[in-house]
Amino acid sequence: MKKILMMVCAVAVMHADNIVLPEHFRAEFVQTVTNPKNKVIHYSGKVAFSGGNLLKWSYTEPTQKEVCTDGKEVLVVDHDLEQTSAYRIDKGFNLTEILHRAKPYKKGIYVTEFAGKRYTIQLDGKGRLQSVAYYDDLDNKVQILFKRMEYGEGRLRAEEMKCHYPADYDVIRG
C-alpha cells in the first residue's frame, strides 16, 4: 500500500508543474511582431480556443481579419482585401501541444520547443495563460499578450469557431 501511495504522489508531483489548459477560453489579445530590423507592428482583437485544437483569431486592428484553424487546416479571411485563403498546414501553432510540452523555467514562466521553435509561456497569478512569445519562420519576434482571459468548461459551439465570409470574396486554396 505504501508503494502505491508513493507512486501516486510521485505522479502527482511530476504533473503538478504542467500548464493546465481549459476545455475552452476566450480573451482579448495584443500581438506584437518585431522584425530583425526592429520595425514593430501591433495587432489586436479577440481569440477563442475550444476542444483542444480549435482556435479562432478575430483581428480588429490595424486590419480586420479572421484566422481559424483546427491544427490541420487554416482559413484566413481578410475583410479589407475581400479575400479568403485556405491552406493545409504541416506545422502550425498547436497551442495544446505547445503548452503540454512546456516545462517550468521560473515562477509562472515556462519554455518549450515545438516544430523547430522555442516558445516562452507566461501564466498569470491564477495559472491562466497570459502571454506566448517565439520567433517565427522569418526571424520576427512574436509576442501575444492575452487580456481579460476567461476559462470555461465544455466546448464552444462549432459555429462560433468558424470563420465566416461573404460569397463574393475571392477564394485562394493552397
N, C-alpha and C positions, 0 to 999 in steps of 0.2 A: 504494500500500500504506500509506503514511504517513497519507493522508487517512482510509482505512478504520479504521486503528488509532486515530486521533484521534477519529473518530465513535464508535467502540465505547467508548472511555474517557469521552467526554462523556456518553453514555447511562448508563454505569455510575455516574458521579458524580451525575447528575441523580436516579437512583433509589436512591442509597446512603442517603438520609435517609428513605425511606419506611418505614413500620411494616410489618414482616413478620408476617403472621398465619399460624399453622399450619393444617394441614388440620383439626385438632380441638384443643380444650383442655378441661380440667376444672379447677375451682377452687372454693374456698370464697369467699363474699363477705359483706361487710357493706355495707349500703346505708343511707345517712343522708339523710333528707328533712327539710329545714328550710323551714317556710312563711314568708311575708312578715312574720309577727308573731314570728318566731324560735322557734316551737314545733318541737321536734325529735322525729322518730320514727326508731328504728333497726330495721332488718330484717336478718336473716341467713339463710344457707342455703348451697346449692351451686348451681353453674351448669355447664352443659355446652354447648359450641359445636361444630358439625360441618358440614363441607361448604360453608362459605361463607355459609350463610343460615339454618341451623337453630340455635335457641337454646332451652334448657330451664332455667328458673329454678325451683329447688325451695326455697321459703321454709320455714324451721323456726321462726323467732322473729319477731315475737311471735305469729304465727299460722301454721298450716300451709296452704300454698297452692302450687300449681304453675302456671307460666306457660310455655306452649310456643308458639313461632312459627316460621314459615318465611319471614317478611318480608311475606307477603300476608294471612295469617290469624293470629289469636291465639286460643288456648284458655286460659281461666283456670279452674282447679279450686280452689275454696275449700272445704277439708275441714271447717273449722269451721262454715260455713253449709250444708254438704252441697249445694253448688250449682256448676254448671258454666256458664260463659258463653263463647260462640263469636262472634267478630267478624271481619269483613273489615276490613283497615286500609288507609287511604290513605297515611299517613306513620307510620312506626314507628321503632323503634330498630334501624336496619340497621347492625350493628356492622361488617360488612365494608366497606360504603361509607364509613362514618364514618372508619375507620382508613385506607382507601385515599386519602381526600381530605386527611388530616391533613398539616400542614406543620410542620417544626421551629420551635420558639419559643425554647427554651433546651435545654441538655443534658438529654436524657431526657424533655422536655416538648414536646407537640405540640398544635396548635389547628386547628380546622376549623369550618366552618358546614355544617349539613345540615338540610334540612326546616325552615328558619327558626330553628334553634337553634345556639348556639355551644357547641362541645364542647372541653374540655381533657382531654388524654390524657397519662398519665404511664407511662413504662416503668421496669422495674427495671434493675439493673446488667447483667443478661443479655439485655436487649432484649425482655423479656416484658411483657405487659400488666399494669400494677399498679393503675391507677385510671382512672375516667372521671367527669368532672363536667360538669353542664349545668343549665340552668333548664328546667323542664317547662312545659306549657301553662298551668298555674295559678300561675306565677311561684315555684314551690317550687325551692329549690336542691337538686339531687340529686347525691350523690357515691357512687360504687360503688367500694369498695376490694376488690381480689382478693387472696386469700391462698392459699398452697400451690398456686400455678399449675403445672399440668403440661401442656406442649405435646406433641403427638403427630402422627404421620403416619397418613394414611388416614382414612376416615370412621368415625364411631362407628356402632354398629348402629342401624338405623332405629327399632327397638323401644325402645331406650334413650332416644331423643329425643322420644318421645311422652308426653303426659300421660295418666294412667290414672285412672279414677274408677268407683265402683260404679254399677250400672244404676239404682239408686233415687234418685240425685241429681237435683235439678231441673236442667233444661237450658234456658238462655236463649240465643236466637240474635238477633244484632243486625246 
